[in-house]
Amino acid sequence: MIKLEKRPEPKILIDNAKNWTEEYCKCLDNNEKPNSVIAHRYNHPEIKDALEHETHGKCAYCESYIKHVSYGDIEHILPKNKNARPDLYVTWSNLTLSCELCNRSGKGTYYNPKMPLINPYIDNPEDHFVEMRAFIKEIPGDQRAKTTIEILNLNRAGLVERRKERIDSIKTLLDFWKSLNESKSGREKDMKEKLENQLRKEVSEDKEYISTVKSFLLDNDFPLYT
């Protein structure tokens, strides 16, 4: 998980969020099930496009590229059900993009104001999680982070395997970079500089699992910030 920044609210929400929310909440207050139109007004192409841009096409929680395997789900950070925050049904700050596995992990039924899940827009994930190669762990004593990992199943087998593959590909580049002598002039020096630049690009916001990659590079004494 990485820190995310909210982009400007789509015009469709500026124009309609208040009415759509009132319509949705009225159904819940009357113990009526919202019809498919009312229940899914947030699934508008303008909203989806904006969320894809701000998450770089990745799941806001596990950092997996979404469109490689599915269309992706518009996710309510705080659940929209009657017992949670239906008032945030189409509130822009409560919407993000997630993969199906994170969105349908059981998160939709979890609501605990005293123990909220880590929110990548408000919280800095680096203050809550530590990377242990392909596994994500909570900083000792951080119950919110522990609960987030458990609810979202952030160490599920398929996800750990994909992180391992990413580490392996980075390790190949890193080992080659380490093997080159930067004191030499000519081709070898140029190659080392190119590899160094490439490794730094591997933690750009549009890459998968950059929290894992960043931790791996720093643990291996790569000069990521110099």
Phi, psi and omega per residue, in radians:
M1 nan 2.411 3.119
I2 -2.201 2.856 3.095
K3 -1.209 2.356 3.128
L4 -2.111 2.674 3.109
E5 -2.076 2.363 3.122
K6 -1.262 2.362 3.045
R7 -1.593 2.985 -3.132
P8 -0.980 2.501 -3.122
E9 -1.132 2.327 3.119
P10 -1.078 2.561 -3.099
K11 -1.057 -0.600 -3.125
I12 -1.030 -0.586 3.110
L13 -1.402 -0.684 3.088
I14 -0.974 -0.724 -3.075
D15 -1.387 -0.500 -2.927
N16 -2.177 -0.217 -2.991
A17 -0.973 -0.753 -3.099
K18 -1.072 -0.866 -3.115
N19 -1.172 -0.709 -3.138
W20 -1.113 -0.706 3.139
T21 -1.161 -0.775 3.120
E22 -1.054 -0.717 -3.140
E23 -1.110 -0.766 -3.121
Y24 -1.182 -0.833 -3.108
C25 -1.144 -0.580 3.120
K26 -1.073 -0.730 3.100
C27 -1.061 -0.813 -3.124
L28 -1.130 -0.711 3.136
D29 -1.103 -0.528 3.138
N30 -1.621 0.184 -3.116
N31 0.994 0.604 3.098
E32 -1.870 2.489 3.071
K33 -1.391 2.119 3.114
P34 -1.039 2.405 3.101
N35 -1.181 3.014 -3.011
S36 -1.079 -0.537 3.129
V37 -1.242 -0.894 -3.120
I38 -1.106 -0.702 -3.058
A39 -1.217 -0.371 -3.020
H40 -2.255 0.578 3.135
R41 -1.116 -0.434 3.136
Y42 -1.207 -0.256 3.129
N43 -1.436 0.937 3.141
H44 -1.746 2.428 -3.093
P45 -0.949 -0.629 -3.133
E46 -1.146 -0.663 3.111
I47 -1.227 -0.778 -3.131
K48 -1.076 -0.765 -3.138
D49 -1.075 -0.747 -3.136
A50 -1.114 -0.696 3.132
L51 -1.204 -0.651 3.103
E52 -1.101 -0.662 3.131
H53 -1.189 -0.766 -3.059
E54 -1.307 -0.375 3.085
T55 -1.753 0.039 -3.118
H56 1.034 0.574 3.103
G57 1.263 0.273 -3.115
K58 -1.979 2.801 3.018
C59 -1.150 2.297 -3.108
A60 -1.132 -0.287 -3.064
Y61 -1.835 -0.902 -3.051
C62 -1.754 -0.112 3.094
E63 1.222 0.318 3.098
S64 -1.429 2.461 2.980
Y65 -1.071 2.325 -3.032
I66 -1.564 -0.864 -2.973
K67 -1.232 -0.123 3.028
H68 -1.168 -0.475 -3.022
V69 -2.235 -0.337 -3.117
S70 -2.809 3.136 3.118
Y71 -1.424 -0.326 -3.111
G72 1.503 2.649 -3.122
D73 -1.951 2.386 2.926
I74 -1.299 2.170 -2.967
E75 -1.927 2.373 3.014
H76 -1.599 2.032 -3.092
I77 -1.040 -0.822 2.958
L78 -1.829 2.288 -3.038
P79 -0.969 2.587 -3.084
K80 -1.674 0.093 -3.102
N81 -1.245 2.929 -3.016
K82 -1.046 -0.543 -3.099
N83 -1.570 0.084 -3.129
A84 -2.147 -1.932 -3.069
R85 -2.210 1.202 3.078
P86 -1.110 -0.381 3.113
D87 -1.192 -0.258 3.110
L88 -1.810 0.375 -3.069
Y89 -0.864 -0.821 3.095
V90 -2.236 0.491 3.054
T91 -1.272 2.209 -3.004
W92 -0.988 -0.706 -3.114
S93 -1.204 -0.217 -3.125
N94 -1.778 0.096 -3.114
L95 -1.948 2.473 3.016
T96 -2.658 -2.964 -3.129
L97 -2.084 2.377 3.109
S98 -2.466 2.834 3.025
C99 -1.319 2.856 -3.111
E100 -1.079 -0.660 -3.073
L101 -1.174 -0.733 3.096
C102 -1.216 -0.719 -3.086
N103 -1.170 -0.555 -3.042
R104 -1.914 0.423 -3.088
S105 -1.405 -0.118 -3.009
G106 2.017 -0.061 3.140
K107 -1.069 -0.589 -3.080
G108 -1.110 -0.322 3.130
T109 -1.844 0.004 -3.129
Y110 -1.662 2.112 3.067
Y111 -2.599 1.956 -3.126
N112 -2.514 1.665 -3.106
P113 -0.983 -0.452 3.125
K114 -1.441 -0.285 -3.134
M115 -2.467 1.102 -3.118
P116 -1.204 2.631 3.059
L117 -1.187 2.747 3.115
I118 -1.085 2.220 -3.135
N119 -1.836 1.960 -3.047
P120 -1.143 -0.208 3.094
Y121 -1.541 -0.488 -3.101
I122 -1.811 -0.792 -3.116
D123 -1.595 2.705 2.980
N124 -1.687 1.905 -3.095
P125 -0.936 -0.517 -3.134
E126 -1.124 -0.332 3.111
D127 -1.487 -0.085 -3.030
H128 -2.176 -0.490 -3.056
F129 -2.070 2.666 2.961
V130 -2.174 2.530 3.141
E131 -1.692 2.222 3.063
M132 -2.061 1.391 -2.993
R133 0.962 -1.958 -3.052
A134 -1.532 -0.021 -3.118
F135 -1.889 2.591 3.068
I136 -1.887 2.281 3.117
K137 -2.202 2.727 3.062
E138 -1.391 2.602 2.964
I139 -1.077 2.330 -3.059
P140 -0.831 2.222 3.116
G141 1.584 -0.123 -3.111
D142 -1.530 1.649 -3.074
Q143 -1.215 -0.597 3.100
R144 -1.063 -0.789 3.141
A145 -1.137 -0.727 3.121
K146 -1.061 -0.777 3.128
T147 -1.123 -0.696 3.121
T148 -1.067 -0.794 3.117
I149 -1.058 -0.752 -3.101
E150 -1.210 -0.816 -3.086
I151 -1.145 -0.773 -3.106
L152 -1.485 -0.140 -3.123
N153 0.949 0.942 -3.037
L154 -1.298 -0.078 3.034
N155 -2.023 0.524 3.086
R156 -1.112 2.675 -2.952
A157 -0.974 -0.828 -3.103
G158 -1.106 -0.635 -3.136
L159 -1.237 -0.721 3.087
V160 -1.086 -0.705 3.130
E161 -1.104 -0.725 3.126
R162 -1.161 -0.669 3.094
R163 -1.131 -0.685 3.102
K164 -1.059 -0.758 3.121
E165 -1.068 -0.696 3.129
R166 -1.146 -0.755 3.109
I167 -1.082 -0.747 -3.130
D168 -1.059 -0.721 -3.133
S169 -1.184 -0.653 3.104
I170 -1.210 -0.667 -3.135
K171 -1.076 -0.655 3.107
T172 -1.055 -0.792 3.109
L173 -1.163 -0.727 -3.099
L174 -1.138 -0.743 3.134
D175 -1.107 -0.694 3.115
F176 -1.139 -0.748 3.121
W177 -1.045 -0.776 -3.131
K178 -1.134 -0.510 -3.075
S179 -1.326 -0.296 -3.092
L180 -1.532 2.537 -3.102
N181 -1.679 1.915 -3.080
E182 -1.249 -0.286 -3.134
S183 -1.361 -0.282 3.129
K184 -1.387 2.622 3.098
S185 -1.643 2.980 3.045
G186 1.446 -2.521 -2.965
R187 -1.062 -0.730 -3.085
E188 -1.156 -0.707 3.119
K189 -1.135 -0.757 3.128
D190 -1.088 -0.719 -3.140
M191 -1.122 -0.705 -3.140
K192 -1.123 -0.711 3.117
E193 -1.130 -0.705 3.130
K194 -1.142 -0.725 3.115
L195 -1.147 -0.676 3.119
E196 -1.085 -0.758 3.103
N197 -1.113 -0.699 3.140
Q198 -1.136 -0.737 3.135
L199 -1.108 -0.637 3.091
R200 -1.198 -0.562 3.100
K201 -1.200 -0.387 -3.116
E202 -1.221 -0.131 3.054
V203 -1.980 0.331 3.047
S204 -1.261 2.753 -2.948
E205 -1.086 -0.366 -3.096
D206 -1.557 0.036 -3.134
K207 -1.602 2.707 3.087
E208 -1.343 2.533 2.960
Y209 0.917 0.781 -3.054
I210 -1.236 -0.445 3.069
S211 -1.126 -0.674 3.096
T212 -1.178 -0.787 -3.114
V213 -1.136 -0.763 -3.138
K214 -1.032 -0.810 -3.141
S215 -1.090 -0.734 -3.141
F216 -1.088 -0.779 -3.131
L217 -1.138 -0.765 -3.139
L218 -1.156 -0.660 3.114
D219 -1.150 -0.395 3.141
N220 -1.793 0.381 3.014
D221 1.060 0.566 3.037
F222 -1.421 2.325 -3.104
P223 -1.327 1.312 -3.022
L224 -1.160 -0.562 -3.020
Y225 -1.998 0.364 3.120
T226 -1.969 nan nan
